């Protein structure tokens, strides 16, 4: 699909190559990048790299509508615009004249407010079941907001604001929060949140709690809600833009903040699966990772059942088929298919319930792990850390003569002599036994011959 000649001009050489492909079909696409071999190359194992790209059906249109200009709006727009998956348009609520139903998602910043109730806009969002991200603040009309069933209600006691730091909820399960993002939560500055009582709906889950001072409370800060009809996300603070700036200050990048925004809008944009039979699995597995699937079966009342057996077939590129049966776990199904070699696979799961046949199909790829062959430069810092953790030392190549002195001066290194005691019974020797019998027989013979008996 693409080819380019690269001229290496120095020993320390690097070059960025940008390649644009036409997305002809949606789904998971696999591309292989190959470098041709050069003379006297140490290894060719790192000349090949497979990459996987998820092609979506279309870009999601996001309308960001704000009560008044605020840096939060720009922070969200900049994060989403760094991805090809979203098309972001920002409007002041008093100047928005478009049709909100033409957008896939909406962001309402400090709306509804005392100045702009945005009644028709919010009513259309609710009627059309448009996923909505609410960002609150001191301008919000909380009486009107509490009527929106957004997943959380705020009962204001006094018109006061608290400085709340984010505290990650380790039990949050709607999506996975990576370790770098979890780590940076503890370093982010506080945001302004209303002072009052909070009620979280049973359909909602909390990603971040409020940490006020040194105390982690059970007050929600970042709430994700999914009811029978729609999805909403509520950020109860004001000052998201500071998090993006601090992310850059701490890590010289925006990746962690962007990840938080991407996963927030992925949650909103993911279509709710209303089918009675559902199978969940990853698109890409590592070659040292077991291929696992989860399955759910619902009756007509959307209650989980796992009475019938669920079967799955996995087929590789050579048309070889592997057969599996799901195991039952509580009211769902689980399958651990084990390890698979590198390659592309297709799968199909089937079951029958109440004389109805259900089937799901999909694909996954197993990616080869090639870490040692890819990174050929010795990690001296890693070796130094390993030595330090094990009470050892590291020596540069120009100070190898110091190794002898270090060993000699180490009080834990001493000469050790080992002794082994071994006892052997003479009765165990067949030759000694034969000699004794021979001597006894000779004595008896000579005594008999001499007439002593």
Secondary structure, 3 states (H helix, E strand, C coil): CCCCCCCCCCCCCCCCCCCCCCCCCCEEEEEEEECCCCCCCCCCHHHEEEEEEEECCCCEEEEEEECCCCHHHHHHHHHHHCCCCEEEEEEECCCCCCCHHHCCEEEEECCCECCCCCHHHHHHHHHCCCEEEEECCCCECHHHHCCCCCCEEEEEEEEEEEEEEEEECCCCCCCCCCHHHHHHHCCCCCEEEEEEEEEECCCEEEEEEEEECCEEEEEEEEEEEECCCCEEEEECEECHHHHHHHHHHHHCCCHHHHHHHHHHHHHHHCCCCCCCEEEEECCEEECCCCCEEEEEEECCCCCEECCCCCEEEEEECCCCEEEEECEEECCEEEEECCCCCCEEEEEEEEEEECCEEEEEEEEEEEECCCHHHHCCCCCHHHHHHHHHHCCCCCCCHHHCCHHHHHHHHCCCCCCCCCCCCCCCCHHHCHHHHHHHHHHHHHHHHHHHHHCCC
